[in-house]
């Protein structure tokens, strides 16, 4: 089973990298872009788990390894 995990900064956390990208886009003429938030994507393959067990496993992995729960949040999609 393939899982894609999306990790992003919480809305309340400042995103300096996103602001830098926003400024670069504006300087290149992309004036319609209002905001940019950066994040990370992880593609993970799990083997031999039921859908319910895969969800539990990926949530534990995301909390323990992939995110800093103070400033980041995650969501995932099972494929």
Secondary structure as GFF3:
##gff-version 3
##sequence-region A 1 79
A	DSSP	beta_strand	2	9	.	.	.	ID=ss1
A	DSSP	alpha_helix	16	27	.	.	.	ID=ss2
A	DSSP	beta_strand	39	45	.	.	.	ID=ss3
A	DSSP	alpha_helix	51	61	.	.	.	ID=ss4
A	DSSP	pi_helix	62	66	.	.	.	ID=ss5
A	DSSP	beta_strand	72	78	.	.	.	ID=ss6
###
